[in-house]
């Protein structure tokens, strides 16, 4: 079995571009608002998509499909580290990304965006690394 990461890869590329463009415009400009919004939205999409795809990758390691389906987001990343799909350090960062999303889920204002933007360089790197693992690994 292979895992189709086409959509995830597209989202990562979109986030990289939006983040790159964000850093080229004035913070008071409309363009900044647009790129910041795109960054936050792609962050959320990638976070969810990564969890869903990683859950599929964990299926061969679990005793039943039901066991995989019961995993919550943080457990997915803990198990991924346990089975060496990602490093322990990466798993800890993914948990931090999720905490960021959960703690500010009801605050879509500037504070949420600022907190998310700080995480983006490592998030982009971790997402790209995960996408590569998911795409290249063959799952039985």
Buried (B, 14 or more C-beta within 10 A) or exposed (E): EEBEBEEBBEBBEBBBBBBEBBEEBEEEEEEBBBBBBBBBBBBBBBBBBBBEBBBBBBBEBBEEEEEBEEBEBBBBBBBBBBEEBBEEEBBBBBBEBBEBBEEBEEEEEEEBBEBBBEBBEEBBEBBBEBBEBBBEEEEE
